[in-house]
Amino acid sequence: MQPRALQYYRDVKLVHTFHPEVGVTLATNHKTYIRHHTGLWEGKFETNSLGHRATKEIDPSLPKIVCLGDSLVMGFGVSDEDTFCSLLDGISLNGKKHQSVNLGVDAYGSLGFYKRLKDQLPFLPNTKKVLLFVSPNDFAMPEALAKQGLLPDDEIDSLHENDPVWKKSFYLQFEATRFSYLLQALKLAWEQNKLAMYGFKARANNLTNSANSFSIRSELKSAFISERSPCDAKITLNSKNSCPEPIPESRFTCPLASPSLAKDLEPLPKVTQEAYLKIIALSKSYGFQLIPVFVPSQIEEIYCEMNGKYHPLGDYAIRANDFFIQHKISPIRLMPFAKNMCALNLKSNIAEKGIENHFLPGDGHLTKLGNRWVYESLKIELENFK
């Protein structure tokens, strides 16, 4: 019957293939058109001969900028040409045109980033810069979600890393659901029931919106969780002053007047530190510049920052930033560019831009506008980066 909702997940499934080291990777030379069943997004999804989304075949003569990360980097939510990594292709740095390479794969944590990079570097001659996009769900989990037994991606990876029974089981179910539409439908039904139960518990416990809007892209929560239709992303302004946009206090508040201090926060988990150290070692052996990038993907952080306050959901960035600074690696933080998200169309009193229009409703993935914002912000930073 191929119902539209199931067909979306089937299409997403088929862009992936099994990989013995990282579990899942992107299929090579795959071309499809994905339509989200609620109309949330649609677009082309094409990979090259090495399994890189929206990336031209590798040109050995060109210096390269590599985008490394999870589904935010891979570009769930937009068509190939609209991903920020694709937009970076051809950027001129120090007078030289660079090719961008998208190594993003959804649901990867820090260990997955390392394995993906190690696996691909031999095929990427002349790599000059690797942009490591740090994700909050790699090693951090809001308390409300942690109470539900949900683990950060890095912790999940560490549990599975040396578990041959789990790996064999995963391989069998992955291949079976890739082969059989029916088996995948049954697996999705099971996962959706778990999500529904989580949602019920969350409402019963009166969890805050900040927990529900936390960007989740791990295996268990691979489906988009949308509480609003796409058209609801446009917001109405009641003030002539559109920047900063007022905090939507009916949904969340900003509990702190200033950012947390790194010394007051827990250090990164050991598994995350080990993965980052391995990536740093790769940068030394291959001679590329490692640049961690922090993209604010949680609207609580952005609203609070722009209004001179702070939300603890931003603590993950402070923790990771402190780790890289200690290892003499300078990161890029895009939060200072958040003012460019502000709604500008005051004549019609409707926000053509606006913070929430940069993200898929109820989800941390970027819209076309959001990807364009990341690209434009990165371009400025990279041109001035030493």
MIVEXDO-803205 format. One line per field, with one value per residue (C-alpha): x, y, z; chain; residue number from 1. Coordinates in Angstrom, 3 decimals. Example, Ala and Ser with C-alpha at 12.3 -4.5 7.8 and 13.67 -1.06 7.14 Angstrom:
<rs>
X <- [12.300_13.670]
Y <- [-4.500_-1.060]
Z <- [7.800_7.140]
chaine <- [A_A]
num <- [1_2]
</rs>
This chain:
<rs>
X <- [0.000_2.962_1.199_2.841_4.121_5.784_7.154_9.040_10.817_11.433_13.115_15.255_16.185_17.389_19.864_21.767_23.852_25.565_29.186_31.119_33.029_30.453_27.287_25.516_26.777_25.378_24.972_27.203_25.906_22.386_19.850_16.314_13.718_12.444_9.079_8.256_4.803_3.512_4.903_7.601_10.274_11.144_14.115_16.788_19.075_22.069_25.423_28.660_30.809_32.195_28.806_29.011_25.726_25.464_29.178_30.815_33.273_36.573_38.977_42.515_43.833_41.562_42.135_39.241_37.002_35.399_32.102_31.962_28.871_25.442_22.110_22.390_25.466_24.107_21.174_17.924_15.254_16.458_17.374_20.987_21.749_20.476_22.702_25.206_28.095_26.990_26.753_30.379_31.573_33.842_34.569_37.784_40.186_43.626_43.030_42.367_39.098_38.128_35.977_33.589_33.033_30.028_30.859_27.705_25.711_22.589_22.711_26.517_28.141_31.748_33.131_31.218_32.728_36.222_35.578_33.926_36.825_39.490_37.715_37.423_40.672_42.704_40.286_40.416_43.820_44.677_42.331_43.076_40.311_37.933_34.909_33.752_30.156_29.652_26.147_24.451_23.093_26.582_27.270_24.546_20.981_18.447_17.539_13.923_14.966_17.641_14.963_13.205_16.318_17.472_21.229_23.495_24.829_28.393_27.267_25.180_28.164_30.474_28.035_27.890_31.547_32.739_29.505_29.686_26.217_24.632_26.615_25.471_21.872_22.033_23.479_20.723_17.865_19.402_19.765_16.391_14.546_16.453_15.410_11.811_9.317_7.055_9.760_10.714_7.064_6.851_10.074_8.829_5.559_7.479_9.661_6.704_4.893_7.936_7.922_4.202_4.710_7.541_5.300_2.541_4.931_6.332_2.889_1.896_4.956_4.356_7.819_8.972_9.021_12.792_12.979_10.609_12.443_15.905_17.311_17.227_18.700_19.653_18.509_15.432_14.196_14.899_11.422_10.656_8.585_6.449_3.877_3.108_2.466_5.183_3.101_3.073_6.795_5.909_5.449_3.451_5.230_3.406_6.255_8.138_11.335_11.975_15.463_15.851_12.671_10.839_11.178_8.044_7.579_4.472_6.789_10.032_11.974_15.626_16.626_20.136_21.416_24.799_26.445_27.709_31.443_33.367_34.936_31.454_30.367_31.171_34.054_33.224_32.606_35.697_34.367_33.807_37.263_38.860_37.025_38.061_41.673_41.657_40.344_43.076_45.642_44.279_44.689_48.355_49.076_47.230_48.206_44.780_43.415_40.720_38.035_35.221_32.018_29.136_25.819_23.015_20.179_18.036_15.808_15.943_19.666_19.117_16.189_17.927_21.269_19.686_17.819_20.911_20.133_21.200_19.627_21.480_20.872_23.926_26.174_27.211_28.978_30.820_32.040_33.253_34.707_36.745_38.123_39.319_40.799_42.783_44.179_45.072_42.379_40.334_36.623_34.072_30.879_28.009_25.900_27.184_25.548_22.120_21.097_20.984_18.046_15.828_12.531_12.836_9.532_7.800_5.477_3.372_3.922_4.916_8.358_9.832_12.908_12.669_14.439_11.930_11.825_15.423_14.432_11.948_8.922_9.389_12.834_16.462_17.162_17.725_15.364_16.594_16.789_18.694_21.239_21.750_22.329_24.971_26.702_26.809_28.032_30.688_31.878_32.620_34.383_36.456_37.643_39.006_40.083_43.757]
Y <- [0.000_2.301_4.857_8.267_8.254_4.864_5.722_8.678_6.459_3.865_6.457_7.627_4.026_3.337_6.218_4.334_1.202_-0.951_-0.260_-2.718_0.022_2.770_0.691_2.884_5.132_6.687_4.590_5.436_6.816_7.041_9.426_9.941_12.581_12.636_14.076_14.325_12.872_15.999_18.415_19.512_19.365_17.802_17.760_15.906_13.548_12.463_10.967_10.689_7.583_7.889_8.294_12.056_13.910_16.869_16.679_16.708_13.953_14.618_16.888_16.056_19.406_21.517_22.261_20.950_22.007_18.990_19.272_16.627_16.006_14.424_15.031_18.804_18.703_16.032_18.360_16.750_19.311_20.671_19.652_18.945_22.390_24.102_22.382_24.801_22.490_22.500_26.299_26.420_24.680_26.984_29.361_31.304_31.354_32.940_33.436_29.730_28.105_25.262_22.183_21.364_17.741_16.715_13.819_14.293_11.179_11.256_9.866_9.912_10.842_11.907_8.381_8.110_11.408_10.059_6.787_8.531_10.958_8.253_6.116_8.942_10.918_8.576_9.499_13.260_14.542_18.156_18.449_21.814_22.336_20.020_21.711_19.584_20.532_19.778_18.517_18.859_15.321_13.849_14.049_16.098_15.219_17.457_16.143_15.544_13.269_11.547_10.568_8.747_6.607_8.346_8.435_10.787_9.426_9.060_6.940_4.741_4.287_3.374_0.716_-0.855_-0.429_-3.695_-5.657_-8.263_-9.612_-6.194_-5.588_-8.865_-8.215_-4.701_-5.979_-8.571_-6.162_-3.437_-5.674_-7.319_-3.989_-2.671_-5.722_-5.892_-3.036_-4.989_-5.602_-1.945_-0.973_-3.259_-1.857_1.703_0.853_-0.426_2.690_5.030_3.328_3.971_7.614_7.895_6.458_8.905_11.785_10.617_10.447_13.859_15.450_13.585_14.925_18.420_18.618_21.990_22.910_23.150_19.400_18.732_21.059_19.677_18.488_14.674_12.764_9.370_5.918_5.681_9.122_9.105_10.427_14.135_15.228_18.101_19.778_22.536_22.662_24.254_27.381_28.045_28.830_32.408_34.618_37.790_40.799_43.131_45.582_47.800_46.595_43.243_42.646_41.117_39.148_38.940_35.723_33.527_33.217_31.074_28.311_28.830_31.333_32.306_31.309_32.802_36.352_35.260_32.165_29.340_29.167_26.209_25.528_25.082_22.498_18.827_18.081_16.222_12.480_10.332_8.686_12.100_13.329_10.198_10.631_14.289_13.415_10.858_13.502_15.892_13.150_12.766_16.507_16.224_13.136_14.442_18.072_19.716_22.472_21.219_23.826_22.928_24.789_25.531_26.124_27.131_24.756_25.203_28.236_28.695_29.470_31.970_33.888_34.127_35.207_37.907_39.273_39.463_36.327_32.694_29.255_26.189_24.278_26.171_24.519_21.791_24.413_25.870_22.410_21.440_24.880_24.677_21.263_22.504_25.707_23.617_21.695_24.939_24.575_27.653_27.047_29.045_30.021_31.231_32.600_36.173_36.022_35.226_38.864_38.223_35.865_38.742_39.389_42.383_42.938_45.410_46.883_43.737_42.942_39.407_37.944_36.890_35.849_35.356_32.896_30.078_30.263_29.020_25.646_22.935_23.208_21.136_20.012_21.160_20.684_23.727_25.007_26.439_29.823_28.281_26.615_29.902_31.629_29.052_29.387_33.185_33.202_30.554_32.352_35.469_33.504_31.370_34.353_35.883_32.649_32.181]
Z <- [0.000_0.676_2.923_2.753_6.347_5.989_2.563_4.029_6.549_3.844_1.648_4.565_5.384_1.873_1.814_4.522_4.428_7.044_7.981_10.214_12.062_12.521_12.234_9.711_6.949_3.793_0.672_-2.279_-5.586_-4.192_-5.650_-4.416_-3.598_-0.029_1.006_4.677_5.234_7.040_4.469_6.921_4.209_0.885_-1.422_-3.336_-1.459_-3.519_-2.520_-4.473_-4.999_-1.456_0.236_0.864_0.640_-1.755_-2.569_-5.981_-6.815_-5.063_-6.957_-5.734_-6.943_-4.748_-1.043_1.018_3.859_5.549_7.429_10.178_12.286_12.585_10.834_11.330_9.085_6.759_6.195_7.275_6.515_3.168_-0.360_-1.367_-2.737_0.428_3.020_4.521_3.628_-0.009_0.090_1.300_-1.850_-3.855_-0.962_-1.450_1.506_1.289_-2.409_-3.073_-4.063_-1.700_-2.237_0.599_1.630_3.710_6.065_8.147_9.049_11.206_14.774_14.957_18.257_18.886_18.416_15.152_14.015_14.643_12.821_9.877_9.527_9.876_7.294_4.739_5.087_2.824_0.002_0.687_-0.458_0.276_3.270_4.885_7.429_9.268_10.810_13.748_14.558_18.241_19.018_22.439_22.348_21.917_25.643_27.320_28.187_29.960_33.394_32.391_29.535_31.600_34.128_31.319_30.833_27.654_27.130_25.148_21.853_23.159_26.086_23.804_21.492_24.360_25.564_22.108_21.137_22.691_22.603_19.808_20.626_20.169_16.976_15.451_16.469_15.029_11.758_11.383_12.115_9.956_6.917_7.472_7.688_4.682_2.675_3.886_3.813_6.194_8.788_8.734_9.247_12.272_13.723_13.208_14.918_17.934_18.050_17.624_20.487_22.684_21.587_22.290_25.764_26.391_25.249_27.570_30.523_29.652_29.677_32.820_34.592_33.227_31.697_30.428_26.764_26.914_27.405_24.517_22.135_22.896_19.588_19.591_16.700_18.156_17.028_19.247_18.260_14.536_13.697_13.594_16.596_15.402_17.604_15.091_11.378_9.189_8.625_12.374_12.207_11.188_14.223_14.634_16.076_18.404_18.773_16.361_17.972_16.285_17.645_20.091_19.700_23.041_25.038_24.622_28.380_28.035_26.785_28.696_30.765_31.044_34.584_34.671_34.301_32.930_31.407_33.568_34.272_32.899_36.309_37.797_35.217_34.886_32.511_29.329_29.771_29.364_26.198_24.582_25.569_24.136_20.833_20.583_21.386_18.565_16.158_17.344_16.685_13.137_12.593_13.485_11.394_8.304_8.782_8.676_10.912_13.280_13.972_16.405_15.507_17.856_16.095_18.495_17.635_20.742_20.602_24.381_24.119_21.330_22.823_26.193_24.728_22.599_25.623_27.811_29.817_29.784_29.524_30.928_27.686_26.481_29.076_26.614_24.473_27.464_28.486_25.019_24.322_27.523_26.501_23.114_24.523_27.010_24.025_22.220_19.577_18.761_18.116_16.156_17.979_15.832_18.684_18.112_14.681_16.157_15.804_12.053_12.650_13.758_12.034_9.735_7.951_10.246_7.596_7.351_11.048_10.017_10.561_7.230_9.138_12.891_15.160_14.834_11.050_11.055_12.530_11.645_13.957_17.113_15.950_16.060_12.355_10.182_7.524_4.224_5.950_8.868_6.595_4.780_8.148_9.154_5.773_5.869_9.476_8.796_5.679_7.708_10.445_8.074_6.079_9.305_10.983_11.779]
chaine <- [A_A_A_A_A_A_A_A_A_A_A_A_A_A_A_A_A_A_A_A_A_A_A_A_A_A_A_A_A_A_A_A_A_A_A_A_A_A_A_A_A_A_A_A_A_A_A_A_A_A_A_A_A_A_A_A_A_A_A_A_A_A_A_A_A_A_A_A_A_A_A_A_A_A_A_A_A_A_A_A_A_A_A_A_A_A_A_A_A_A_A_A_A_A_A_A_A_A_A_A_A_A_A_A_A_A_A_A_A_A_A_A_A_A_A_A_A_A_A_A_A_A_A_A_A_A_A_A_A_A_A_A_A_A_A_A_A_A_A_A_A_A_A_A_A_A_A_A_A_A_A_A_A_A_A_A_A_A_A_A_A_A_A_A_A_A_A_A_A_A_A_A_A_A_A_A_A_A_A_A_A_A_A_A_A_A_A_A_A_A_A_A_A_A_A_A_A_A_A_A_A_A_A_A_A_A_A_A_A_A_A_A_A_A_A_A_A_A_A_A_A_A_A_A_A_A_A_A_A_A_A_A_A_A_A_A_A_A_A_A_A_A_A_A_A_A_A_A_A_A_A_A_A_A_A_A_A_A_A_A_A_A_A_A_A_A_A_A_A_A_A_A_A_A_A_A_A_A_A_A_A_A_A_A_A_A_A_A_A_A_A_A_A_A_A_A_A_A_A_A_A_A_A_A_A_A_A_A_A_A_A_A_A_A_A_A_A_A_A_A_A_A_A_A_A_A_A_A_A_A_A_A_A_A_A_A_A_A_A_A_A_A_A_A_A_A_A_A_A_A_A_A_A_A_A_A_A_A_A_A_A_A_A_A_A_A_A_A_A_A_A_A_A_A_A_A_A_A_A_A_A_A_A_A_A_A]
num <- [1_2_3_4_5_6_7_8_9_10_11_12_13_14_15_16_17_18_19_20_21_22_23_24_25_26_27_28_29_30_31_32_33_34_35_36_37_38_39_40_41_42_43_44_45_46_47_48_49_50_51_52_53_54_55_56_57_58_59_60_61_62_63_64_65_66_67_68_69_70_71_72_73_74_75_76_77_78_79_80_81_82_83_84_85_86_87_88_89_90_91_92_93_94_95_96_97_98_99_100_101_102_103_104_105_106_107_108_109_110_111_112_113_114_115_116_117_118_119_120_121_122_123_124_125_126_127_128_129_130_131_132_133_134_135_136_137_138_139_140_141_142_143_144_145_146_147_148_149_150_151_152_153_154_155_156_157_158_159_160_161_162_163_164_165_166_167_168_169_170_171_172_173_174_175_176_177_178_179_180_181_182_183_184_185_186_187_188_189_190_191_192_193_194_195_196_197_198_199_200_201_202_203_204_205_206_207_208_209_210_211_212_213_214_215_216_217_218_219_220_221_222_223_224_225_226_227_228_229_230_231_232_233_234_235_236_237_238_239_240_241_242_243_244_245_246_247_248_249_250_251_252_253_254_255_256_257_258_259_260_261_262_263_264_265_266_267_268_269_270_271_272_273_274_275_276_277_278_279_280_281_282_283_284_285_286_287_288_289_290_291_292_293_294_295_296_297_298_299_300_301_302_303_304_305_306_307_308_309_310_311_312_313_314_315_316_317_318_319_320_321_322_323_324_325_326_327_328_329_330_331_332_333_334_335_336_337_338_339_340_341_342_343_344_345_346_347_348_349_350_351_352_353_354_355_356_357_358_359_360_361_362_363_364_365_366_367_368_369_370_371_372_373_374_375_376_377_378_379_380_381_382_383_384_385_386]
</rs>
